[in-house]
Amino acid sequence: MSVALLIIACAFAGVLALGIRARSGREMSLEQWTVGGRGFGTMLVFLLMAGEIYTTFTFLGGSGWAYGKGGPAYYILCYLTLLYVVSYWLLPPIWRYAKEHRLFSQPDFFAAKYQSRGLGLVVALVGIVALVPYLVLQLKGLGIIVSTASYGAVSPTLAILIGAAAVTVYVTVSGVHGSAWTAVIKDLMILFVVAFLGIYLPLHYYGGYGAMFEAIEAAKPGFLALPERGQSPTWFASTTLLTALGGYMWPHVFVSIYTAGDPRSFRRNAVLLPVYQLILLFVLMVGFAAVLQVPGLAGADVDLALFKLALQSFPPWFVGVIGATGVLTALVPGSMILMSGGTLVANNLVRPLRPGLSEAGTARLAKLSVPLIALVSVGVTLHGGETIVQLLLMGYNFVTQLLPALVASLMRDNPLTARGALAGILVGVAAVAATSLGGLTLAGLFPFLPGPVQDINVGFVALALNLAAAVIVSRLDRPRRG
């Protein structure tokens, strides 16, 4: 066994042991398993939320986007910073309502706010459809990381199977407690590794950041700027805003709000989390450093930019450390996705159909659902092909369609009825599915529009249709309700 593989194997074993140990003799009721008894402090909430946001997509995709796209990659820095600004006002009222009504999942919130089980069911279905491709992305990234960092000693398939098994075990045993404590180790490792890579590689190969950017600009003029069309400034602004608005709409991110012991944790984190963006800045610097040092990567291979450069720059033991860090960026968010998926199935799909099901029975069913969701995701990972990226983008736009109904529910006088909220979500989701699966863009749909307008993210069109349908149906609905 190589030293790199040994380090990665120790990371797997350590995560599994810590995840199981996190149970600490607690009785895993549904409340403890899903939301940690609503008692996490500022630091654990910080690490848990960061663990869900900084995933293999960040670790591989961030550097890959910098390598393959250049300037447009900076949107990743912008949208997450705006996301934290939004969280300052958005998260505390969600937490207070969830605590008061003992909610366990995202659909619970919508069902309670609108007094509609049907709306809760639709929100649960949207969440499950969106979560599977997100989990598949983590597993695909895990396979790439372990296979590359082990110098091919472990196949991507074997890495995916071992990773899925490990995370299934500790999620089933410890729930969100396992996710939170493994997030502590993950964040410490990623902070060290990514900061080192982002500083060392530009200095080592170019002598500094300025020299690196000058060399890239000389070799690929305009690469570091936004293009006039396509991923233009209009695309950049609309995509940044859309993703910032929808970031907390993912079911596993939404439910992490419930774990806090105090709503002030969110406002403290809104101040602290933008500093965490430095990690992403270092990731982008690694991708830029690889542009001239590892030329020729194309298509899906651009996600290998970080590891390709690491393999030619460091000894095997440090490549193993990088690989172990990458493993954690897959397992921590993967565990939250599995736990949220299990809760959605048990609490929001089965329980409404079986009103007599107790909370203890719901907790058992949620835990039993975890390995089933893991098996489905592994199957899609191994046989789903490259279309998963398209599915992921569709999933993001799916969950963003929940935003208008959420924001309206937090108003003192909610302008939407349950049927209005339901109509808006269904119209928005249908628009997303039609544009994403059909590969449609504003440029293709409306070629007569000015160039900058054509580059607006089509998710905004779906969101506008969503809001229009919600308002119209609500206004038609209210006279009958009165």
C-alpha positions as CSV (number, residue, x, y, z in Angstrom):
1,M,0.0,0.0,0.0
2,S,1.4,3.4,-1.0
3,V,1.8,6.1,1.6
4,A,-0.9,8.2,-0.2
5,L,-3.4,5.4,-0.1
6,L,-2.6,4.7,3.5
7,I,-3.4,8.4,4.5
8,I,-6.6,8.3,2.5
9,A,-7.6,5.0,4.2
10,C,-6.9,6.5,7.6
11,A,-9.2,9.4,6.7
12,F,-12.0,7.1,5.8
13,A,-11.6,5.1,9.0
14,G,-11.3,8.3,11.1
15,V,-14.4,9.8,9.7
16,L,-16.4,6.6,10.3
17,A,-15.1,6.3,13.9
18,L,-15.8,9.9,14.7
19,G,-19.2,9.8,13.0
20,I,-20.3,6.8,15.1
21,R,-18.7,8.2,18.3
22,A,-20.7,11.5,17.9
23,R,-23.8,9.6,19.1
24,S,-22.2,9.7,22.6
25,G,-24.9,7.6,24.3
26,R,-27.8,9.8,23.1
27,E,-31.2,8.2,22.4
28,M,-31.6,9.0,18.7
29,S,-35.1,10.3,18.6
30,L,-36.3,12.0,15.4
31,E,-35.5,15.4,16.9
32,Q,-32.0,14.3,18.0
33,W,-31.2,12.4,14.8
34,T,-32.4,15.2,12.4
35,V,-31.8,18.5,14.2
36,G,-29.5,17.6,17.0
37,G,-32.0,18.4,19.7
38,R,-31.9,22.1,18.5
39,G,-28.9,22.7,20.7
40,F,-25.9,23.4,18.5
41,G,-23.8,26.5,19.4
42,T,-22.5,29.1,17.0
43,M,-19.3,27.2,16.1
44,L,-21.0,23.9,15.4
45,V,-23.7,25.7,13.3
46,F,-20.9,27.5,11.5
47,L,-19.0,24.3,10.7
48,L,-22.1,22.4,9.8
49,M,-23.3,25.1,7.3
50,A,-19.8,25.5,5.9
51,G,-19.6,21.7,5.5
52,E,-22.7,21.7,3.4
53,I,-21.6,24.6,1.2
54,Y,-18.0,23.7,0.6
55,T,-18.2,20.4,-1.1
56,T,-16.4,18.4,-3.8
57,F,-17.9,20.8,-6.3
58,T,-16.0,23.6,-4.6
59,F,-12.8,21.5,-4.2
60,L,-12.7,20.2,-7.8
61,G,-15.2,22.4,-9.6
62,G,-13.9,25.7,-8.3
63,S,-10.4,25.0,-9.5
64,G,-11.8,23.4,-12.6
65,W,-13.9,26.4,-13.5
66,A,-10.9,28.7,-13.0
67,Y,-8.8,26.5,-15.2
68,G,-11.5,26.0,-17.9
69,K,-13.6,29.3,-17.8
70,G,-11.3,32.0,-16.4
71,G,-13.0,35.2,-15.3
72,P,-16.5,33.8,-15.0
73,A,-15.3,31.5,-12.1
74,Y,-15.4,34.6,-9.8
75,Y,-19.1,34.3,-9.6
76,I,-18.6,31.6,-7.0
77,L,-16.9,34.1,-4.7
78,C,-19.7,36.6,-5.2
79,Y,-22.8,34.5,-4.8
80,L,-21.8,32.9,-1.5
81,T,-20.9,36.3,0.0
82,L,-24.4,37.6,-0.9
83,L,-25.9,34.4,0.4
84,Y,-24.5,35.1,3.8
85,V,-25.9,38.7,3.7
86,V,-29.3,37.3,3.0
87,S,-29.0,34.8,5.8
88,Y,-28.7,37.6,8.4
89,W,-32.4,38.5,8.0
90,L,-33.8,35.3,6.5
91,L,-32.7,32.6,9.0
92,P,-33.7,33.8,12.5
93,P,-37.4,33.9,11.7
94,I,-37.3,30.5,10.1
95,W,-35.5,29.1,13.2
96,R,-38.0,30.7,15.7
97,Y,-41.1,29.3,13.8
98,A,-39.5,25.8,13.5
99,K,-38.6,25.7,17.2
100,E,-42.0,26.9,18.2
101,H,-43.8,24.2,16.1
102,R,-41.1,21.4,16.5
103,L,-40.5,21.0,12.8
104,F,-38.1,18.5,11.5
105,S,-37.7,19.2,7.8
106,Q,-38.2,21.8,5.1
107,P,-41.6,20.6,3.9
108,D,-42.8,20.7,7.5
109,F,-42.2,24.5,7.4
110,F,-44.3,25.0,4.3
111,A,-47.0,22.7,5.4
112,A,-47.3,24.5,8.8
113,K,-47.1,28.0,7.4
114,Y,-49.8,27.4,4.8
115,Q,-51.8,24.8,6.7
116,S,-51.5,22.5,3.7
117,R,-50.3,18.9,3.7
118,G,-50.5,18.9,-0.1
119,L,-48.0,21.8,-0.3
120,G,-45.7,20.0,2.1
121,L,-45.9,16.9,-0.1
122,V,-45.0,18.8,-3.2
123,V,-42.1,20.5,-1.5
124,A,-40.8,17.1,-0.3
125,L,-41.0,15.7,-3.9
126,V,-39.1,18.8,-5.2
127,G,-36.5,18.3,-2.5
128,I,-35.9,14.6,-3.2
129,V,-35.6,15.2,-6.9
130,A,-33.0,17.9,-6.3
131,L,-31.1,16.0,-3.6
132,V,-30.3,12.8,-5.6
133,P,-28.2,14.5,-8.3
134,Y,-26.5,16.6,-5.6
135,L,-25.5,13.4,-3.7
136,V,-24.4,11.8,-7.0
137,L,-22.1,14.8,-7.6
138,Q,-20.4,14.2,-4.2
139,L,-20.0,10.5,-5.0
140,K,-18.6,11.2,-8.5
141,G,-16.2,13.7,-6.9
142,L,-15.2,11.2,-4.3
143,G,-14.3,8.6,-6.9
144,I,-12.2,11.1,-8.9
145,I,-10.3,12.3,-5.8
146,V,-9.5,8.8,-4.3
147,S,-8.6,7.3,-7.7
148,T,-6.3,10.2,-8.6
149,A,-4.7,10.8,-5.2
150,S,-4.0,7.0,-4.8
151,Y,-2.2,7.0,-8.2
152,G,-4.8,4.7,-9.6
153,A,-4.5,2.1,-6.9
154,V,-8.2,2.4,-6.0
155,S,-10.7,2.6,-8.8
156,P,-13.4,5.3,-8.8
157,T,-16.1,2.6,-8.5
158,L,-14.5,1.0,-5.4
159,A,-14.0,4.5,-3.8
160,I,-17.6,5.4,-4.4
161,L,-18.9,2.1,-2.8
162,I,-16.7,2.4,0.2
163,G,-17.5,6.1,0.7
164,A,-21.3,5.5,0.4
165,A,-21.1,2.6,2.8
166,A,-19.1,4.6,5.4
167,V,-21.4,7.6,5.3
168,T,-24.5,5.5,5.4
169,V,-23.3,3.8,8.6
170,Y,-22.5,6.9,10.6
171,V,-25.6,8.8,9.4
172,T,-27.8,5.9,10.4
173,V,-26.2,5.7,13.8
174,S,-25.6,9.3,14.7
175,G,-27.6,11.5,12.4
176,V,-26.7,15.2,12.3
177,H,-24.3,14.8,15.3
178,G,-22.0,12.7,13.1
179,S,-22.2,15.3,10.3
180,A,-21.4,18.1,12.6
181,W,-18.3,16.5,14.3
182,T,-16.8,15.3,11.0
183,A,-17.3,18.8,9.7
184,V,-15.0,20.0,12.4
185,I,-12.1,17.9,11.0
186,K,-13.0,18.6,7.4
187,D,-12.9,22.4,7.9
188,L,-9.6,22.3,9.7
189,M,-8.0,20.2,7.0
190,I,-9.4,22.2,4.1
191,L,-8.3,25.5,5.6
192,F,-4.7,24.3,5.9
193,V,-4.5,22.4,2.6
194,V,-6.2,24.9,0.3
195,A,-4.5,27.9,1.8
196,F,-1.1,26.2,1.4
197,L,-1.8,25.2,-2.2
198,G,-3.2,28.6,-3.1
199,I,-0.2,30.4,-1.8
200,Y,2.6,27.9,-2.7
201,L,1.7,27.0,-6.3
202,P,1.6,30.5,-7.8
203,L,4.8,31.4,-6.0
204,H,6.5,28.2,-7.0
205,Y,5.7,28.3,-10.7
206,Y,5.4,32.0,-11.4
207,G,7.0,33.9,-8.5
208,G,3.8,35.5,-7.4
209,Y,0.2,36.3,-8.3
210,G,0.9,39.3,-10.5
211,A,3.4,37.3,-12.6
212,M,0.9,34.4,-12.8
213,F,-1.9,36.6,-14.2
214,E,0.5,38.4,-16.6
215,A,1.7,35.0,-17.9
216,I,-1.9,33.8,-18.4
217,E,-3.0,37.0,-20.1
218,A,0.0,36.8,-22.5
219,A,-0.7,33.2,-23.4
220,K,-4.5,33.5,-23.5
221,P,-5.6,37.1,-24.0
222,G,-9.0,37.9,-22.4
223,F,-9.2,34.7,-20.5
224,L,-9.3,36.4,-17.2
225,A,-12.1,38.7,-18.2
226,L,-15.8,38.1,-18.7
227,P,-16.7,37.5,-22.4
228,E,-19.1,39.9,-24.2
229,R,-21.6,37.1,-24.9
230,G,-22.5,33.9,-23.1
231,Q,-21.0,34.1,-19.7
232,S,-21.1,37.9,-20.0
233,P,-21.6,40.5,-17.2
234,T,-25.4,40.0,-17.5
235,W,-25.0,36.3,-17.0
236,F,-22.6,36.9,-14.2
237,A,-24.9,39.3,-12.3
238,S,-28.1,37.2,-12.9
239,T,-26.5,33.9,-12.0
240,T,-24.9,35.4,-8.8
241,L,-28.2,36.8,-7.7
242,L,-30.2,33.7,-8.5
243,T,-27.9,31.3,-6.7
244,A,-27.5,33.7,-3.7
245,L,-31.3,33.8,-3.3
246,G,-31.7,30.0,-3.6
247,G,-28.7,28.8,-1.6
248,Y,-30.7,28.1,1.6
249,M,-33.5,26.4,-0.3
250,W,-31.7,23.0,-0.5
251,P,-33.5,20.7,2.0
252,H,-30.3,19.6,3.8
253,V,-29.1,23.3,4.1
254,F,-32.6,24.4,5.3
255,V,-32.8,21.8,8.0
256,S,-29.4,22.8,9.4
257,I,-31.1,26.0,10.4
258,Y,-33.1,24.0,12.9
259,T,-30.0,22.7,14.7
260,A,-29.1,26.0,16.3
261,G,-29.7,26.6,20.0
262,D,-30.0,30.4,19.5
263,P,-31.0,32.5,16.5
264,R,-28.1,34.9,17.2
265,S,-25.9,32.1,15.9
266,F,-27.0,33.0,12.4
267,R,-26.2,36.6,12.6
268,R,-22.7,35.8,14.0
269,N,-22.2,33.4,11.2
270,A,-23.3,36.0,8.6
271,V,-20.4,38.0,9.8
272,L,-17.9,35.1,10.0
273,L,-18.8,33.1,6.9
274,P,-17.7,35.6,4.3
275,V,-14.1,35.3,5.7
276,Y,-14.4,31.6,4.8
277,Q,-14.6,32.8,1.2
278,L,-10.8,33.1,1.3
279,I,-10.7,29.3,1.0
280,L,-12.5,29.6,-2.3
281,L,-10.1,32.3,-3.4
282,F,-7.2,30.0,-2.8
283,V,-9.0,27.2,-4.8
284,L,-9.4,29.5,-7.7
285,M,-5.7,30.5,-7.5
286,V,-4.8,26.8,-7.8
287,G,-6.9,26.5,-11.0
288,F,-5.3,29.5,-12.5
289,A,-1.8,28.2,-11.6
290,A,-2.6,25.0,-13.5
291,V,-3.6,26.8,-16.7
292,L,-0.1,26.9,-18.1
293,Q,1.4,24.1,-16.1
294,V,-1.0,21.4,-16.9
295,P,-2.3,22.4,-20.4
296,G,-4.7,20.4,-22.5
297,L,-7.4,19.4,-20.0
298,A,-10.8,19.6,-21.6
299,G,-14.4,18.6,-20.9
300,A,-14.9,16.8,-17.6
301,D,-11.1,16.5,-17.2
302,V,-10.8,20.2,-16.2
303,D,-12.0,19.1,-12.7
304,L,-8.7,17.3,-12.4
305,A,-6.7,20.5,-12.6
306,L,-6.0,20.7,-8.9
307,F,-4.9,17.1,-8.6
308,K,-2.9,17.0,-11.9
309,L,-0.8,19.9,-10.7
310,A,-0.5,18.4,-7.2
311,L,0.8,15.1,-8.6
312,Q,3.6,16.8,-10.4
313,S,4.4,19.2,-7.6
314,F,4.4,17.2,-4.3
315,P,5.6,13.9,-2.8
316,P,3.1,11.1,-2.5
317,W,2.5,11.6,1.3
318,F,1.3,15.2,0.7
319,V,-0.9,14.1,-2.3
320,G,-2.4,11.7,0.2
321,V,-3.2,14.6,2.6
322,I,-4.8,16.5,-0.3
323,G,-6.8,13.3,-1.2
324,A,-7.9,12.8,2.4
325,T,-9.2,16.4,2.5
326,G,-11.1,15.9,-0.7
327,V,-12.7,12.8,0.8
328,L,-14.1,14.9,3.6
329,T,-15.5,17.5,1.2
330,A,-17.6,14.6,-0.2
331,L,-18.6,12.8,3.0
332,V,-19.7,15.7,5.1
333,P,-22.3,17.2,2.7
334,G,-23.1,13.6,1.6
335,S,-24.1,12.7,5.1
336,M,-26.4,15.7,5.4
337,I,-28.0,14.9,2.1
338,L,-28.7,11.3,3.1
339,M,-30.1,12.3,6.4
340,S,-32.3,15.0,4.9
341,G,-33.5,12.5,2.2
342,G,-34.4,9.9,4.8
343,T,-36.3,12.5,6.8
344,L,-38.2,13.7,3.7
345,V,-39.2,10.1,2.8
346,A,-40.3,9.1,6.3
347,N,-41.7,12.3,7.7
348,N,-43.1,14.0,4.6
349,L,-44.1,11.2,2.2
350,V,-45.0,8.2,4.4
351,R,-46.2,9.9,7.6
352,P,-49.0,12.0,5.9
353,L,-50.3,8.8,4.4
354,R,-50.2,7.0,7.7
355,P,-51.3,9.6,10.3
356,G,-51.1,7.0,13.1
357,L,-47.3,6.6,12.6
358,S,-45.5,7.6,15.8
359,E,-42.5,9.9,16.0
360,A,-40.4,6.8,17.1
361,G,-41.7,4.9,14.1
362,T,-41.0,7.8,11.8
363,A,-37.4,8.0,13.1
364,R,-36.9,4.2,12.4
365,L,-38.3,4.6,8.9
366,A,-36.0,7.6,8.2
367,K,-33.0,5.6,9.3
368,L,-34.1,2.7,7.1
369,S,-34.5,5.0,4.2
370,V,-30.9,6.1,4.3
371,P,-29.3,3.0,2.8
372,L,-32.0,2.9,0.1
373,I,-31.3,6.4,-1.0
374,A,-27.6,5.7,-0.9
375,L,-28.1,2.6,-3.2
376,V,-30.1,4.6,-5.7
377,S,-27.5,7.4,-5.7
378,V,-24.6,4.9,-6.2
379,G,-26.5,3.3,-9.1
380,V,-27.1,6.7,-10.8
381,T,-23.4,7.6,-10.1
382,L,-22.1,4.5,-11.7
383,H,-24.5,4.4,-14.7
384,G,-25.8,8.0,-15.0
385,G,-23.2,9.3,-17.4
386,E,-22.3,13.0,-17.8
387,T,-25.8,14.3,-17.8
388,I,-25.6,14.6,-14.0
389,V,-24.2,18.1,-14.3
390,Q,-27.3,19.1,-16.2
391,L,-29.5,17.4,-13.6
392,L,-27.6,19.3,-10.8
393,L,-28.2,22.6,-12.4
394,M,-31.8,21.7,-12.9
395,G,-32.0,20.7,-9.2
396,Y,-30.6,24.1,-8.1
397,N,-33.2,25.9,-10.2
398,F,-35.8,23.5,-8.8
399,V,-35.2,24.4,-5.1
400,T,-35.0,28.1,-5.9
401,Q,-38.7,27.9,-7.0
402,L,-39.5,27.5,-3.3
403,L,-38.2,31.0,-2.5
404,P,-41.3,33.1,-3.3
405,A,-43.6,31.0,-1.1
406,L,-41.0,31.1,1.7
407,V,-40.5,34.8,1.7
408,A,-44.3,35.4,1.5
409,S,-44.9,33.1,4.5
410,L,-42.5,35.3,6.6
411,M,-44.5,38.5,5.9
412,R,-46.8,39.8,8.6
413,D,-49.7,39.5,6.1
414,N,-49.0,36.7,3.7
415,P,-50.1,37.7,0.2
416,L,-50.2,34.1,-1.0
417,T,-52.7,31.4,-0.3
418,A,-51.8,27.7,-0.1
419,R,-53.1,27.1,-3.6
420,G,-51.4,30.1,-4.9
421,A,-48.0,29.0,-3.4
422,L,-48.6,25.5,-4.8
423,A,-49.4,26.9,-8.3
424,G,-46.3,29.1,-8.3
425,I,-44.0,26.2,-7.3
426,L,-45.5,23.9,-10.0
427,V,-45.3,26.5,-12.7
428,G,-41.7,27.4,-11.8
429,V,-40.6,23.8,-11.6
430,A,-42.3,23.0,-15.0
431,A,-40.5,26.0,-16.6
432,V,-37.1,24.8,-15.2
433,A,-37.7,21.3,-16.4
434,A,-38.7,22.5,-19.9
435,T,-35.7,24.8,-20.3
436,S,-33.1,22.5,-18.7
437,L,-34.1,19.2,-20.3
438,G,-34.7,20.9,-23.6
439,G,-31.4,22.9,-23.5
440,L,-33.4,26.1,-24.0
441,T,-32.0,29.6,-23.5
442,L,-33.4,33.1,-23.8
443,A,-31.3,33.6,-26.9
444,G,-33.0,30.5,-28.5
445,L,-36.4,31.4,-27.3
446,F,-36.3,35.1,-28.0
447,P,-33.6,35.8,-30.7
448,F,-35.0,39.4,-31.1
449,L,-33.9,40.4,-27.6
450,P,-30.8,42.6,-27.2
451,G,-27.6,40.5,-26.7
452,P,-27.1,41.3,-23.0
453,V,-30.7,40.4,-22.2
454,Q,-30.3,37.0,-23.9
455,D,-27.6,36.1,-21.5
456,I,-29.8,36.4,-18.4
457,N,-30.0,33.1,-16.5
458,V,-33.2,31.4,-17.5
459,G,-33.8,30.6,-13.9
460,F,-35.1,34.1,-13.6
461,V,-37.7,33.5,-16.2
462,A,-39.0,30.5,-14.2
463,L,-38.9,32.5,-11.0
464,A,-40.9,35.3,-12.7
465,L,-43.5,32.8,-14.0
466,N,-43.6,31.3,-10.5
467,L,-44.4,34.6,-8.8
468,A,-47.0,35.6,-11.4
469,A,-48.8,32.3,-11.1
470,A,-48.7,32.5,-7.3
471,V,-50.1,36.0,-7.2
472,I,-52.8,35.4,-9.8
473,V,-54.1,32.1,-8.2
474,S,-54.0,33.7,-4.7
475,R,-56.1,36.7,-5.8
476,L,-58.6,34.4,-7.5
477,D,-58.6,32.1,-4.4
478,R,-59.2,34.7,-1.7
479,P,-62.8,35.7,-2.6
480,R,-63.8,32.0,-2.3
481,R,-62.0,31.8,1.0
482,G,-63.7,34.9,2.3
